[in-house]
Amino acid sequence: MLSKKFLTHAVANAKLATRCMSTEMYKTHNLINGEFVESSTSEWVDLHNPATNELVTRVPKSTPEEMEAAVAAAREAQKTWANTSVMTRQGIMFKFQHLIKENMDALARNITLEQGKTLVDAEGDVIRGLQIVEHACSVTSLQMGETMPGVTKDMDTYSIRVPLGVCAGITPFNFPAMIPLWMFPLANVCGNTYVLKPSERDPGAAMMLAKMAMEAGLPKGVLNIIHGTHDSVNFICDHPDIRAISFVGSNQAGQHIYERGSKNGKRGQCNMAAKKHGVVVPDANKEN
């Protein structure tokens, strides 16, 4: 269960986590080494409620030092997390999926507040992500290796699955819960640590999910969150300690990330080109 204090503030601030948000200053925080910390940046992205145009939060463009600290935390945590038993990692995922179910309404309300989709659609966003977490709970089968005895005279072969290392994810605005849940739970349960950069347009759901993951038992540094736009994306593509990148979004961004990351020796998976139709009404704030 999330704490009473957490839920009280979440209701008062449209379900944003108290330690993820500074409610007085409307600022979203970084998550570095298990701590939600306010950015020292001078550059912020104002996030407005699409329905009312009221300011919901200010999202930082994380500084190079903050992004470096997030990767350093992931790199250090990897040393012990990779050696944590599969059963222990599986147990954390079981607890995590339970917390998501308990806080489905809070997550959906946050998505509606920041992204603008209806509550029913927002709940579907969470449910589709939850299904991936439930799949991650089957890691004891997913992580099984293979053997082939007698492949030739006096020779057997076998394969084992080992963690890759520090991985990163870059997510879009349209599914603020589902797509982060496509990424870090599977990476974490397989023994990798993670640096996530959610969309600067609606990071609240990702921050809440990170809070729940840590309450489920995810150790400090195993999941870290930075914020920003182009500079943070390029930082992820260029950093030598990040071994793999997952991305969902536009063609232009995905091609840039795949090419730049690949040139730096990273594995990349980029899901691009999805299209959705929408109606822009006359009173819409076209600048936000």
C-alpha positions in Angstrom: 0.0 0.0 0.0 1.1 3.6 -0.6 1.3 5.7 2.4 -1.7 7.8 3.6 0.4 10.9 3.2 1.2 9.9 -0.4 -2.4 9.4 -1.3 -3.6 12.5 0.4 -1.3 14.7 -1.5 -2.0 12.7 -4.7 -5.7 13.6 -4.4 -5.0 17.2 -3.7 -2.7 17.6 -6.6 -4.5 15.4 -9.1 -2.7 12.3 -7.9 0.9 13.4 -8.3 3.3 11.7 -5.9 4.4 14.0 -3.0 8.0 13.1 -3.2 8.0 13.4 -7.0 6.5 16.8 -6.9 7.0 20.1 -5.1 3.4 21.1 -4.6 4.2 24.6 -3.6 6.4 25.4 -6.5 4.7 23.1 -9.1 8.0 21.5 -10.0 8.6 18.0 -11.2 11.7 16.4 -9.8 14.5 14.1 -11.1 14.8 10.6 -9.6 18.5 9.9 -8.9 19.7 7.0 -6.8 16.4 6.5 -5.1 15.8 10.2 -4.3 13.4 12.6 -5.8 15.5 15.7 -6.1 14.7 19.2 -7.4 16.7 20.2 -10.5 19.1 23.1 -10.3 18.4 24.0 -13.9 17.4 27.4 -15.1 15.4 26.0 -18.0 11.9 24.7 -17.4 8.9 23.4 -19.5 5.5 24.6 -18.3 2.9 21.8 -18.4 -0.7 23.0 -18.7 -3.9 21.1 -18.2 -5.3 20.7 -21.7 -8.9 21.2 -20.5 -8.4 24.4 -18.5 -4.9 25.6 -19.5 -4.1 25.9 -15.8 -0.4 25.3 -14.9 0.0 21.7 -13.5 3.7 21.5 -13.1 7.1 22.8 -14.3 9.3 20.1 -15.9 13.0 20.7 -15.7 15.5 20.3 -18.5 17.9 18.3 -16.4 21.4 19.6 -16.2 24.4 17.7 -17.6 25.6 17.1 -14.0 22.1 15.7 -13.0 22.0 13.4 -16.0 25.5 12.2 -15.3 24.6 11.5 -11.7 21.6 9.4 -12.9 23.8 7.2 -15.1 26.5 7.0 -12.4 23.8 5.7 -9.9 22.6 3.2 -12.5 26.2 2.0 -13.2 26.9 1.6 -9.5 23.6 -0.2 -8.8 24.2 -2.6 -11.7 27.1 -4.2 -9.8 24.8 -5.7 -7.2 21.5 -5.8 -9.1 22.9 -8.0 -11.8 23.7 -10.6 -9.1 20.4 -10.4 -7.4 18.5 -13.7 -7.8 15.8 -14.0 -10.5 13.3 -15.0 -7.8 14.0 -11.8 -5.8 13.5 -9.7 -9.0 10.3 -11.6 -9.7 9.0 -11.0 -6.2 9.4 -7.2 -6.7 7.4 -7.3 -9.9 4.6 -9.2 -8.2 4.4 -6.4 -5.6 4.7 -3.7 -8.3 1.8 -5.0 -10.3 -0.3 -5.1 -7.1 0.5 -1.5 -6.4 -0.4 -0.5 -9.9 -3.8 -2.2 -9.5 -4.4 -0.5 -6.2 -3.6 2.9 -7.6 -5.2 2.6 -11.0 -7.6 5.5 -10.4 -4.8 7.8 -9.2 -2.7 7.1 -12.3 -5.6 7.6 -14.7 -6.6 10.9 -13.1 -3.0 12.1 -13.5 -2.9 11.1 -17.1 -6.2 13.0 -17.8 -4.9 16.0 -16.0 -1.6 16.2 -17.9 -2.3 14.5 -21.2 -6.0 15.2 -21.7 -7.4 11.9 -22.6 -10.7 10.7 -21.0 -10.6 8.8 -17.7 -11.8 5.6 -19.5 -9.0 5.9 -22.0 -6.5 6.8 -19.3 -7.4 3.6 -17.4 -6.9 1.6 -20.6 -3.4 3.2 -20.8 -2.6 1.9 -17.4 -4.1 -1.5 -17.9 -2.1 -2.1 -21.1 1.1 -1.2 -19.3 0.1 -3.4 -16.3 -0.2 -6.4 -18.7 3.5 -6.0 -19.5 4.4 -5.9 -15.8 2.4 -9.1 -15.3 4.4 -10.6 -18.2 7.6 -9.6 -16.4 6.5 -11.7 -13.5 7.1 -14.8 -15.7 10.8 -14.0 -15.8 11.7 -17.4 -14.3 10.6 -18.9 -17.7 11.8 -16.0 -19.9 15.3 -16.2 -18.5 15.9 -19.9 -19.0 18.9 -20.8 -21.1 19.3 -23.6 -23.6 21.3 -26.8 -23.8 22.2 -29.2 -26.6 23.9 -32.4 -25.5 26.0 -34.3 -28.0 26.2 -31.6 -30.6 29.3 -33.4 -31.8 31.6 -36.1 -30.4 32.4 -35.4 -26.8 30.9 -31.9 -26.9 27.8 -30.3 -25.4 26.6 -26.7 -25.9 24.7 -24.5 -23.6 23.6 -20.8 -23.4 22.8 -18.6 -20.5 21.1 -15.2 -20.4 23.0 -12.4 -18.6 22.1 -8.7 -17.9 23.3 -6.2 -20.5 24.0 -3.3 -18.1 22.7 0.2 -18.0 19.8 0.7 -20.4 17.7 3.8 -21.2 14.2 4.6 -22.5 12.7 7.7 -24.2 8.9 7.8 -24.2 6.3 9.9 -26.0 3.4 11.9 -24.7 0.5 9.8 -25.9 0.7 6.9 -23.5 2.3 8.2 -20.3 1.9 5.0 -18.3 1.8 2.2 -20.9 5.0 3.0 -22.7 7.3 3.5 -19.7 5.8 0.1 -18.5 6.9 -1.4 -21.8 10.4 -0.5 -20.9 11.8 -0.4 -17.4 10.0 -3.4 -15.8 11.3 -5.9 -18.3 14.8 -4.4 -18.3 14.9 -4.3 -14.5 13.5 -7.8 -14.0 16.2 -9.2 -16.3 18.9 -7.7 -14.1 19.6 -4.4 -15.9 19.5 -0.9 -14.4 17.6 1.9 -16.1 17.6 5.6 -17.0 14.2 6.8 -18.2 13.4 10.1 -19.9 9.6 10.5 -20.0 7.9 13.0 -22.2 8.3 16.5 -20.9 4.6 17.0 -21.7 3.3 14.5 -19.2 5.9 12.9 -16.9 3.6 12.6 -13.8 2.5 9.0 -14.5 6.1 7.8 -14.9 7.1 9.5 -11.7 4.2 7.8 -9.8 5.1 4.4 -11.3 8.8 4.9 -10.2 7.6 5.6 -6.7 5.5 2.5 -6.7 8.4 0.4 -8.1 10.6 1.5 -5.2 7.9 0.8 -2.7 7.7 -2.7 -4.2 11.4 -3.2 -3.4 13.4 -1.9 -6.3 16.7 -0.8 -4.8 18.2 2.7 -5.1 19.8 3.4 -8.5 18.1 0.6 -10.3 15.6 3.0 -11.9 16.5 6.7 -12.4 14.5 9.4 -14.2 15.8 12.5 -16.0 13.8 15.2 -17.9 14.3 17.4 -20.9 14.1 17.7 -24.7 16.9 17.4 -27.3 19.9 17.7 -25.0 18.7 14.8 -22.7 18.0 12.6 -25.8 21.5 13.3 -27.2 23.0 12.6 -23.8 21.4 9.2 -23.7 22.6 8.4 -27.3 26.2 9.5 -26.5 26.9 8.3 -23.0 29.4 5.4 -23.1 27.9 3.6 -20.0 24.4 3.2 -21.6 24.4 -0.1 -23.5 20.9 0.0 -25.1 18.1 2.4 -25.9 14.3 1.9 -26.3 12.3 4.6 -28.0 8.7 5.1 -29.1 7.6 8.2 -31.0 7.9 10.0 -34.3 9.9 8.9 -37.4 12.2 11.9 -37.3 13.2 11.4 -33.6 13.4 7.7 -33.9 15.7 7.7 -36.9 18.0 10.3 -35.1 18.1 8.2 -31.9 18.8 4.9 -33.8 21.5 6.4 -36.0 23.2 8.3 -33.2 23.0 5.6 -30.7 24.2 2.9 -33.1 27.2 5.0 -34.0 28.1 5.0 -30.3 27.8 1.2 -30.1 24.4 0.9 -28.5 21.7 -1.5 -29.2 18.5 0.3 -30.3 14.9 -0.5 -30.7 12.8 2.3 -32.1 9.0 2.0 -32.5 8.0 4.8 -34.9 5.3 6.1 -37.3 2.0 5.5 -35.4 -0.7 8.0 -36.3 -3.8 9.1 -34.5 -6.4 11.6 -35.5 -7.7 14.5 -33.4 -10.0 17.5 -33.5 -8.6 20.9 -32.6 -11.5 23.1 -31.3 -11.4 26.9 -31.5 -10.6 27.6 -27.8 -7.5 25.2 -27.8 -4.2 26.7 -26.7 -2.2 25.9 -29.9 1.0 27.0 -28.2 0.8 24.2 -25.7 
